[in-house]
Amino acid sequence: MPRKTALEALERFRRDSAWSRQVMESLTRKNRLSDRDGALAGRMFYGVLQNMALCDHHIACYARGKLEPKVQDILRLGVYQLVWMDRIPPRAAVNETVELCRSLGYGRASGLVNAVLRRIAEEKDALPPVPGEGTASYLSVRYSHPQWLVKELIALRGYEGAEAVLQADNQEPPVYVQPNTCRVTADELARQLALRRTDAGLVLDRIGDITRLEAFQKGLFYVQDPAAHEAVLAAELTPGMRVLDACAAPGGKSFAAAIAMGNRGSVTARDILAKKLALVAAGAERMGLDCIRCEPGDARDISGGDYDAVFADVPCSGLGVIRKKPDIRYRPQEDLADLPELQLELLEAAATAVRPGGRLIYSTCTWRQSENGAVTERFLTAHPDFTRTRERTFWPDRDGTDGFYLCRMDRADRI
């Protein structure tokens, strides 16, 4: 059942361009998988998404001609098990995949599937290399990212730097937790949860549903990447301040702001999606952060205000969180074309809420210059009363965090 579920997920993703997390959650419930089987199905599904182009390269070396989409998915599943999952015996991976092929009515293709997978199993340690090493095409196949994305990375980081980012994108992301220091110290939380300390932050290595942990239910911590947390620290908040989180969901910056002020002050968490805003409210209640007030609304409709600090964590391409959401890499490039204009519009609106002498923090979870520095530069050119005081791009390979951009801009005392 885990293999069948993973295959269903691949088909739905391919056919409907559905978001991977929603697909897996839906199919895990539908097929009533145990936690163990659900984890196995997810590992195979996400693993194929992370390595699809390389899987296809391996398949093409042994299977000539065009394959039916379903057969291609079946082979991808088998190849992933053989090449990346050492705990599954090769014979089991081959036999189970062939049987899956037959059970789904593709018996006529079972011989091909069997032959291809057996060859790959036999030659696992000496598979045909990806051609064109040293080119964007090579990196695109080797790390299963579209060429346009690879070329942008090479322009920013050079060939070796781009390869380091792509490699990081295909690794298991750490789960970083932030202590609710209104209730517990970082040291005490680390002891309770046996957290691993890294240069970037505290990592929770446990596998399973975090929400079942007693420490989570008591509101002792929340999950947030260190780069996103740094965006809040950059604001240098103090107790009693008035803060606006203009695009608040899923709530991490609102929580961090409230905690940074010792729950003394006010945080207005605003978001256009009421369902997501309800999750922010639930998180604030769980952690006892009663200075957070949730307010539904479109961030573009903000008109004026008197806030000490305003956070504009705007919608973006999400290329910095590919290791958490592998399907983002398959988003068509043309879908991203209008993002900078939307981001600038949101930043312009957020700026109206900053009091004289206040601070505006713009952030995205992407490394694309067109969505980051290019946007803030346009904003600053049009608003001489704001001055850039801090700017940083985080990288998964260098910093161990999400790919992330932040820019703090302070408003003049007199305007």
Secondary structure as GFF3:
##gff-version 3
##sequence-region A 1 415
A	DSSP	alpha_helix	2	16	.	.	.	ID=ss1
A	DSSP	alpha_helix	20	30	.	.	.	ID=ss2
A	DSSP	alpha_helix	35	50	.	.	.	ID=ss3
A	DSSP	alpha_helix	52	60	.	.	.	ID=ss4
A	DSSP	alpha_helix	69	84	.	.	.	ID=ss5
A	DSSP	alpha_helix	90	103	.	.	.	ID=ss6
A	DSSP	alpha_helix	107	122	.	.	.	ID=ss7
A	DSSP	three_ten_helix	124	126	.	.	.	ID=ss8
A	DSSP	alpha_helix	136	142	.	.	.	ID=ss9
A	DSSP	alpha_helix	147	169	.	.	.	ID=ss10
A	DSSP	beta_strand	176	179	.	.	.	ID=ss11
A	DSSP	alpha_helix	186	193	.	.	.	ID=ss12
A	DSSP	beta_strand	196	197	.	.	.	ID=ss13
A	DSSP	beta_strand	202	203	.	.	.	ID=ss14
A	DSSP	three_ten_helix	210	212	.	.	.	ID=ss15
A	DSSP	alpha_helix	214	217	.	.	.	ID=ss16
A	DSSP	beta_strand	221	223	.	.	.	ID=ss17
A	DSSP	alpha_helix	226	233	.	.	.	ID=ss18
A	DSSP	beta_strand	242	245	.	.	.	ID=ss19
A	DSSP	alpha_helix	252	260	.	.	.	ID=ss20
A	DSSP	beta_strand	266	271	.	.	.	ID=ss21
A	DSSP	alpha_helix	274	286	.	.	.	ID=ss22
A	DSSP	beta_strand	292	296	.	.	.	ID=ss23
A	DSSP	three_ten_helix	299	301	.	.	.	ID=ss24
A	DSSP	beta_strand	307	313	.	.	.	ID=ss25
A	DSSP	three_ten_helix	319	321	.	.	.	ID=ss26
A	DSSP	three_ten_helix	326	330	.	.	.	ID=ss27
A	DSSP	three_ten_helix	333	336	.	.	.	ID=ss28
A	DSSP	alpha_helix	339	351	.	.	.	ID=ss29
A	DSSP	beta_strand	354	364	.	.	.	ID=ss30
A	DSSP	three_ten_helix	369	371	.	.	.	ID=ss31
A	DSSP	alpha_helix	373	382	.	.	.	ID=ss32
A	DSSP	beta_strand	386	394	.	.	.	ID=ss33
A	DSSP	alpha_helix	396	399	.	.	.	ID=ss34
A	DSSP	beta_strand	404	411	.	.	.	ID=ss35
###
